[in-house]
Amino acid sequence: MMKLIVALAAVLAVACAAPQVLQVPLAHTSPIRVQEQPVVLVKETPSDNIGVDGYNFGYELSNGETRQESAQLKNAGTEQEALVVTGSFSFVDQNTGVRYSVRYTADENGFHPEGDHIPA
């Protein structure tokens, strides 16, 4: 079960880092027309540190999107074994230019996001 969770997390990390397209309005035309520019990886924490007791990864994209995540195995080998994941991500709303940031923990008690825009 633990290997499945770690493998799933690795696949998710790769999928999130896949190239995306950023739409940028052309300066000499109406804002309705857009020029597509590729979003590129600016910075990455190596993903070769995934093991049976946890993992750590992160990236930053040219469109301002960032993500950091780490996990540790808690109570390994017991009935209460659980993966505790902590992380954060942020992105810029392309329509408003507002940056949104979310910090989170995910453990045996569920997913717990925190952010200024998330109701308490």
N, C-alpha and C positions, 0 to 999 in steps of 0.2 A: 504494500500500500504506500509506504513512504517513497519508494522508487517511482511509483506512478505520479505522486504529487510533485516530486522534484522534476521529473521528465515533463510534466504538464507546464510547470513554471518556466522551464527552459524554452519550450515551444512558444509560450505566450510572450516571453522576452524577445524572441526572434521576430515574431509576428508584429509586435509593437514597434520594432526598429525598422520595419520594412519601409522602402521609399514611399513618400506620399507626394501629393501635388499641392502647392500653395498658390492660391489665386490672388494676384496683385492687380489692382486697377491700373490701367494705362493712364499716364498723366495727360496725354493730348486727346483723350476721348472721354465719353461719358463714363460714369462709374459702373454702368451696367456691363460694358465689355471688360473682360479680364484677360490678362496675360498669364499663362501658367508657367510657373518656375518650379523646378524640382526642389523638394525639400531634402537636404543632405544631413548626414550624421556629422555633428561638430565634435562631440566628445563621447567616449564610451568607456565604461568600466569593463575590463575583460570578463567575458562570461565563462572562462575556463575554470572558475572556482566553484563549480557546482559539485557538491558531494552528498553523501548519505546523511550528514548531520546538518545540512543547510546550504545556503547559497547567498550570493551578493551580486547585484548588477546595477547598472545605471547608464543613462545616456542623455544627451542633449541634442536637439535638432535645430537646424537653421531657422525654423519658423518660431522658435522660442519655447517649444515643448520640451519638458524635462521629465525624467523619471528616475527614482532611486528606490531600490528595494533590497531587503535582506531578510533572511529567515534562519531560524535556529530550531533544531529538534529539541523538544522539551520532554523529559521523562522517558528517554529512549529505552526500548525493550520492556516497557511496562504496559499495563492496561490503559494508563492515562497518557500514552505517547501522543504528542501533538506537535504540529509545526506552527511556530509563532512567527508571523510575517509582519514586518514594519516597513513603512515606506512613505513616499510622497510623489506627487506628480503635479505638474502645472502646465497650463496652456494659455494661449492668447485667443480670445474670441475674435474671429476675423471680421465680424460685423461692427463690433464696438471698440476693439482695441484693448479691452479690459483683460488683465491677467487673472486667472483663477488658479488657486493653489489648494491642494488637498493633502493632508497628512492622514495616515491610516495605520491601524493594527488589525490583523486578522489572526484569530486563534481558535481554540476549542469553543469559545463563547460567541463566535461570529465575526463579522466585519464591522469595524468601528471607524468611520471617516470623521475628520474634523476639518473645518475650513470656515473662513469669515462669511462665505455665502451659503453655508449649510445651516439650516435651523438647528438649534440645540435640543 
